[in-house]
Amino acid sequence: MVFALVTKKFRAWRIARNTRGQEFKPPQFSQGHRVGKLRYYTEGDENSQFTLVFVHGYTLAAQAWHVQVAAFADQVRCIAMDLRGHGKSDPVPASECNIPDAADDVMAVLDDAGVTTPIILVGHSLGTMVVLNFLRRYPQFRLRCRGVVLVSASAQPFASEGMTQLLKLPIVNSLRHVAEENPEDVQALRSAVTNVVAPVVTAAAALAHEEDMRKLHIKLIDDTPLATIIGFLDDLQEEDETESLAQLSSIPGAVLVGADDIFTPVASSEYIVQHWPAARLTVVPSAGHMLPLENPAAVNMAISAMLAAATP
């Protein structure tokens, strides 16, 4: 009993330790794994009643969920992955950066991790479309899903504001051409794409989150390969997962959106709950697109409520 308590305390400290202190360093997970080209992380007891599965957003990585994992790893098993081309997963060509292949990544991770318990899926931004696609195409996990939390979500092609406005910039077309036709020149244009994409993406957050969170956000964007940025940016403009919502009719859902989100505005979340009667909408005041970092308490509250509702 004492050893188990110490282990839980150490795990929480290990995850959060680098967000404390004057010098910022990204938070770390204690157990990293690899399957194929993918990097993923596990925390908590694999024999716990549920498994929380975290799927991060565009230009982010598993580290974006460090507050949530720290909050729940002493209750349930947590799995967070770096989607293809993100974080410490291997880079892939822009042509391979798409929602269905990312959903296959989720399947590969859950299979490698040996998940046999009921699951609760938590997705953010890009990750919400990945979650919807995954549940539609993998019915064996849909049957074991006890809840879904979608944060800053869209089931339709991303809104004309914010992200897809970025697609219309001439420099982005040039960067796309380089990423697809001249991959050897990609790194030479890294600073250019950072100067274009990073301000738009970070502006989508209300920036009310603390300085360490802001630094983590910027670092994750800066670490994202150009091919990933371009590939998923194109796919988000075209992907429509409305069909997936019909598959969720019997699964409880929580849909969270920041009141000031310009990438996935409130209307996008309202559309989801209109097509998913089992879902409940929460609009978070004075928050933008980066709710897991801007207002982690709101996200944690939704997850906690989902766990409570799923527990017999």
ABEGO torsion letter per residue (X at the ends): XAAAAAAAAAAAAAAAAAABEABBBBBBBABBBBBEABBBBBBEBAABABBBBBBBBBGBBAAAAAAAAAAAAAABBBBBBBBBGBEABBBBBAAABBAAAAAAAAAAAAAAAGBABBBBBBBBEAAAAAAAAAAAABAAAAAABAEBBBBGBBABBBBABEAAAAAABAAAAAAAAAAAABAAAAAAAAAAAAAAAAAAAAAABAGABBAAAAAAAAAAAAABBAAAAAAAAAAAAABBAAAAAAAAAABBBBBBBBAABAABBAAAAAAAAAABAABBBBBBBGBBABAAAABAAAAAAAAAAAAAAABX
